[in-house]
């Protein structure tokens, strides 16, 4: 009997090892297929109940020295056809010279929530961490805010687009709810849910600007990562009030480049088993091994490391089947070069258990920013900063 059990155990071990090898080989060879291109620095990605991709575009320049194109929300079908939902959202160069505007999005039914990033609230003050208030004031009154857009199913199917004017932005900042119309006779409504403080003063002359990035929801609360303030906001949708759920401490810099302590820079956020998962991207010089995924209690704000040893983790996606949760982590860059411009690929990793070594699902990405999983088709969709959405089939 013992011999039979030992043989059975050995056989099961061999089967498990073969299955693991096949699983790893399957995901290691996954390819990126372009769905669409020409987007304006896409940051947020969501799947509508009509199975369209909804993408937020933070704005971009056509050529160096030219004006920054405005931010935009687009609807992209899985065949790659793009249509504009809302154009004219604010966008401006931030303190490090990147276009900043619409960022994370979250869709619930017919309502879309959009985080608007820091824009040009601050300017570079001479180096990393030395940004200072824009002496001319920001170019839009709704930077560092959270918007709510409501649109019908017919608008999603047929819209030729709506445009937000600067006067509309001012009205939103004044607390007005807007009804926008287009030439097709369709309407959408837009309102500001929260206008976060543009910045706070730390030890003078240092400041920290609010830079909302990604969103997650539990019941009537939205949780918003803020990479500029190194925290997560808790937004009560019923009252419009907001508070700090958790602030992340600085991280020890293991390299001789830059300051001895670097910012945590929370980016991606998701809900898993009534807890929040937050990726900490880390700040300059973005060293390997210090980026992580934190698990945060949405009631108390208590947090602990779930997955460690990453580099520039920018999004996280838990997938639960039959009570077992795997964790997908999107890394913006995984190359050997310490500082930007990065030459290595972005990667999508899968952790069967948080403490185990990951499986590489795909390493064909270029500066990815966010992801989603279409459970019905088993397809992953990933934004790339240069303007593409790609699919990765399981």
C-alpha positions in Angstrom: 0.0 0.0 0.0 2.8 2.4 0.9 4.6 1.6 -2.4 1.3 2.3 -4.3 0.9 5.6 -2.5 4.5 6.6 -3.2 4.1 5.7 -6.9 0.8 7.6 -7.0 2.4 10.6 -5.4 5.3 10.5 -7.8 2.9 10.2 -10.8 0.9 13.2 -9.5 4.1 15.1 -9.0 5.1 14.4 -12.6 1.7 15.4 -13.9 1.8 18.6 -11.8 5.3 19.5 -13.1 4.2 18.9 -16.7 1.1 21.0 -16.2 3.2 23.8 -14.7 5.6 23.7 -17.6 2.8 23.8 -20.1 1.2 26.7 -18.2 4.4 28.7 -18.1 5.2 28.0 -21.7 1.7 29.1 -22.7 1.9 32.4 -21.0 5.6 33.1 -21.7 4.8 32.9 -25.4 1.8 35.2 -25.4 1.9 37.9 -28.0 0.6 41.4 -28.0 -2.0 42.1 -30.8 -2.7 45.8 -31.6 -6.4 46.7 -31.2 -6.0 50.4 -32.0 -3.4 53.1 -32.1 -3.1 56.9 -32.3 -4.5 57.5 -28.8 -3.4 60.5 -26.8 -1.3 58.9 -24.0 -4.0 56.4 -22.7 -4.0 55.9 -19.0 -7.3 54.4 -17.9 -9.2 51.5 -19.3 -12.6 50.0 -18.5 -15.1 47.5 -20.1 -18.7 48.7 -20.6 -21.7 46.5 -20.3 -21.9 46.7 -24.1 -18.5 45.1 -24.1 -16.8 48.2 -25.5 -13.4 49.4 -24.2 -13.7 52.9 -22.6 -10.3 54.6 -22.5 -9.1 57.8 -21.0 -6.4 59.8 -22.9 -4.3 62.2 -20.9 -3.4 64.3 -23.9 -0.2 64.5 -26.0 1.9 66.6 -28.4 2.0 66.0 -32.1 5.6 67.3 -32.2 8.0 68.7 -29.6 7.3 72.4 -29.0 3.7 72.2 -30.3 0.6 72.6 -28.2 -0.6 69.8 -26.0 -3.7 68.1 -27.5 -6.6 68.1 -25.0 -7.6 65.1 -22.9 -10.3 62.8 -24.3 -12.5 59.8 -23.4 -12.9 57.4 -26.3 -15.0 54.3 -26.9 -13.2 51.5 -28.8 -14.9 48.4 -29.9 -12.9 45.1 -29.8 -12.4 45.4 -33.6 -10.4 48.6 -33.0 -12.8 51.2 -34.2 -12.5 54.4 -32.0 -15.2 57.0 -31.4 -15.1 60.0 -29.2 -17.3 60.2 -26.1 -15.9 63.4 -24.7 -13.2 65.7 -26.0 -11.8 69.0 -24.6 -10.9 67.7 -21.2 -7.9 69.5 -19.6 -4.4 68.5 -20.4 -1.0 70.3 -19.8 2.6 69.4 -19.3 3.4 68.5 -15.7 6.5 69.3 -13.7 8.5 66.5 -15.5 7.3 67.5 -19.0 4.7 64.8 -19.5 1.2 65.4 -20.7 -1.2 65.2 -17.7 -5.0 65.1 -17.9 -7.6 62.4 -17.7 -6.2 59.4 -15.9 -7.9 56.5 -14.2 -11.5 55.6 -15.0 -14.2 53.4 -13.5 -17.5 52.5 -15.0 -20.7 51.5 -13.1 -23.7 50.9 -15.3 -24.2 54.1 -17.4 -21.9 56.3 -15.2 -18.2 56.8 -15.8 -15.9 58.2 -13.1 -12.8 60.0 -14.4 -9.7 61.1 -12.4 -8.2 64.3 -13.7 -4.4 64.4 -13.0 -2.2 67.2 -11.8 -1.8 69.0 -15.1 0.4 72.2 -14.8 -0.6 72.9 -11.2 3.1 72.9 -10.4 6.3 73.5 -12.4 9.8 72.0 -12.1 11.8 73.7 -9.4 15.2 72.4 -10.4 15.1 68.7 -9.8 13.2 65.6 -8.6 11.0 66.6 -5.7 11.6 70.3 -6.1 8.4 71.2 -7.9 6.8 74.5 -7.0 3.4 76.2 -7.6 2.8 77.4 -11.2 3.3 81.2 -10.8 0.7 81.8 -13.6 -1.8 79.4 -12.0 -2.9 76.2 -13.6 -4.4 76.3 -17.1 -7.6 74.6 -16.0 -9.6 74.9 -12.7 -10.4 71.2 -12.7 -7.0 69.6 -12.5 -6.6 67.3 -9.5 -10.3 66.4 -9.5 -12.8 63.6 -10.0 -15.5 63.9 -12.6 -18.8 61.9 -13.2 -20.1 61.4 -16.7 -23.5 59.9 -17.3 -24.4 58.7 -20.8 -27.1 56.4 -22.3 -26.7 53.1 -24.1 -27.7 54.8 -27.3 -24.9 57.4 -26.9 -22.4 54.6 -26.4 -23.6 52.9 -29.6 -23.9 55.9 -31.9 -22.1 59.0 -30.5 -20.0 61.2 -32.7 -18.7 62.9 -29.6 -19.2 65.8 -27.2 -16.8 68.6 -26.4 -16.0 70.3 -23.1 -15.1 74.0 -23.4 -13.0 76.0 -21.0 -16.2 77.8 -19.9 -17.6 74.3 -19.2 -14.5 73.6 -17.0 -15.1 76.7 -15.1 -18.7 75.8 -14.6 -17.8 72.4 -13.3 -15.3 74.0 -10.8 -18.2 76.2 -9.6 -20.3 73.1 -8.8 -22.6 73.2 -11.8 -23.9 70.0 -13.4 -23.6 70.3 -17.2 -25.8 68.8 -19.9 -23.8 68.7 -23.1 -25.5 68.2 -26.5 -24.1 67.3 -29.9 -25.3 67.6 -33.5 -27.1 64.2 -33.3 -29.4 65.5 -30.6 -27.8 63.3 -28.0 -27.0 64.5 -24.4 -24.6 63.5 -21.7 -24.3 65.0 -18.2 -21.0 65.9 -16.5 -20.4 67.0 -12.9 -17.5 67.3 -10.6 -17.6 64.9 -7.7 -14.5 66.1 -5.8 -12.0 68.9 -6.3 -8.9 67.8 -4.4 -6.6 70.4 -3.1 -4.1 71.3 -5.8 -1.2 70.9 -3.4 -0.1 71.1 0.2 3.0 72.8 1.6 5.5 70.5 3.2 8.7 71.9 4.8 9.0 75.1 2.8 9.8 75.5 0.0 8.8 71.9 -0.7 5.2 71.1 -1.8 3.3 68.0 -2.7 0.7 68.3 -5.6 -2.4 66.1 -5.8 -2.2 63.8 -8.8 -5.2 61.4 -8.8 -4.4 58.3 -10.9 -6.6 55.3 -10.6 -10.0 54.3 -9.1 -11.7 51.4 -7.3 -15.1 51.2 -5.8 -16.7 49.5 -2.8 -20.4 50.2 -2.4 -20.8 54.1 -2.3 -17.2 54.8 -1.8 -14.6 55.5 -4.5 -10.9 55.0 -3.6 -8.5 57.1 -5.6 -4.7 56.6 -5.7 -2.7 59.9 -5.6 0.8 59.5 -6.8 1.7 63.1 -6.0 0.6 62.9 -2.4 1.6 59.3 -1.8 -1.8 58.4 -0.5 -5.2 56.9 -1.2 -8.3 59.1 -1.0 -11.6 57.8 0.3 -14.5 59.6 -1.5 -18.1 59.2 -0.2 -20.3 59.4 -3.3 -23.4 60.2 -1.3 -22.0 63.2 0.5 -19.2 64.3 -1.8 -16.8 64.4 1.1 -13.3 62.9 0.9 -10.6 62.0 3.4 -7.2 60.3 3.4 -7.6 56.6 3.8 -3.9 55.8 4.0 -0.6 57.6 3.4 2.4 55.5 2.3 5.9 56.3 3.8 8.9 56.9 1.7 11.0 53.9 0.6 14.8 53.4 1.1 16.7 54.0 -2.1 19.2 51.1 -2.5 21.2 53.0 -5.2 23.7 55.9 -4.9 21.6 57.8 -7.4 19.1 60.4 -6.1 18.0 61.0 -2.5 18.3 58.3 0.2 14.5 58.1 0.5 12.2 58.0 -2.5 8.4 58.4 -2.8 6.1 55.4 -2.8 3.9 56.7 -5.7 0.7 54.7 -5.5 -0.7 54.0 -8.9 -3.0 51.0 -9.7 -5.8 50.0 -7.3 -8.3 47.1 -7.3 -10.6 45.3 -4.9 -10.0 41.7 -3.7 -11.9 39.9 -1.0 -13.1 43.2 0.5 -9.6 44.6 0.6 -7.9 47.1 -1.6 -4.8 46.2 -3.5 -2.5 49.2 -4.4 0.6 49.1 -6.5 3.5 51.3 -5.3 5.4 52.4 -8.5 8.2 54.1 -6.5 9.9 57.4 -7.4 13.2 58.5 -9.0 15.5 56.7 -9.8 12.9 53.9 -10.1 15.3 51.1 -8.8 14.4 47.5 -9.3 13.2 45.5 -6.3 11.5 48.3 -4.3 8.1 48.5 -6.1 5.4 46.4 -4.5 1.7 45.6 -4.1 0.1 46.7 -0.8 -3.0 45.2 0.7 -5.1 48.0 2.4 -8.1 47.7 4.8 -10.7 50.0 3.3 -12.1 50.7 6.8 -9.0 51.3 8.9 -6.4 52.1 6.3 -4.0 49.5 7.8 -1.8 48.1 5.1 0.9 45.5 4.6 3.0 44.3 1.7 1.3 41.5 -0.4 3.8 41.3 -3.3 7.3 42.7 -3.2 10.5 42.8 -5.2 8.9 44.5 -8.3 10.0 47.3 -10.5 7.6 50.1 -11.6 4.4 48.1 -10.8 1.6 50.3 -12.2 -1.5 48.2 -12.1 -2.8 45.1 -10.3 -5.7 42.7 -11.1 -7.0 40.0 -8.8 -8.7 37.0 -10.5 -10.6 34.7 -8.3 -11.9 31.3 -9.4 -13.4 28.6 -7.2 -12.3 30.6 -4.1 -8.6 30.8 -5.3 -7.2 34.2 -6.1 -4.3 34.8 -8.5 -2.8 38.3 -8.9 -1.8 39.9 -12.1 0.8 42.7 -11.9 1.6 45.1 -14.7 5.1 46.5 -14.7 5.7 49.7 -16.7 9.3 48.8 -17.3 11.5 45.8 -16.5 14.7 46.6 -18.3 18.2 46.8 -16.9 18.7 50.6 -17.4 18.3 52.4 -14.1 16.9 55.7 -15.3 14.6 56.8 -18.1 14.4 56.7 -21.0 13.8 53.0 -20.3 14.8 50.5 -22.9 13.4 47.3 -21.4 9.9 45.9 -22.0 6.9 46.3 -19.8 5.7 42.9 -18.6 2.5 41.3 -17.3 3.1 38.9 -14.5 0.9 36.3 -12.8 1.3 35.3 -9.1 -0.5 32.1 -8.1 0.6 32.9 -4.6 1.9 36.3 -3.5 5.2 35.0 -2.1 6.0 32.8 -5.0 8.0 33.6 -8.2 5.7 35.0 -10.9 4.9 33.6 -14.3 5.4 35.9 -17.2 2.2 36.1 -19.2 3.6 38.7 -21.7 6.8 40.7 -22.2 5.8 42.3 -25.5 4.6 45.6 -23.9 6.0 49.1 -24.3 5.4 51.3 -21.3 2.0 49.9 -20.3 -0.2 52.0 -18.0 -3.3 50.0 -17.2 -5.1 46.7 -17.9 -8.4 44.8 -17.8 -9.5 41.3 -18.2 -12.6 40.3 -20.3 -13.7 37.3 -18.3 -16.1 36.2 -21.1 -13.4 35.9 -23.7 -10.4 35.3 -21.5 -8.6 38.3 -23.2 -6.4 40.9 -21.5 -6.4 44.4 -22.8 -3.5 46.7 -22.0 -2.9 50.5 -22.6 0.5 51.6 -23.8 1.6 55.1 -23.2 2.6 55.7 -26.8 -1.0 55.5 -27.9 -1.9 51.8 -28.4 -4.3 49.3 -26.8 -3.1 45.7 -27.3 -4.8 42.4 -26.5 -3.2 39.4 -25.0 -5.2 36.1 -25.5 -5.0 33.3 -22.9 
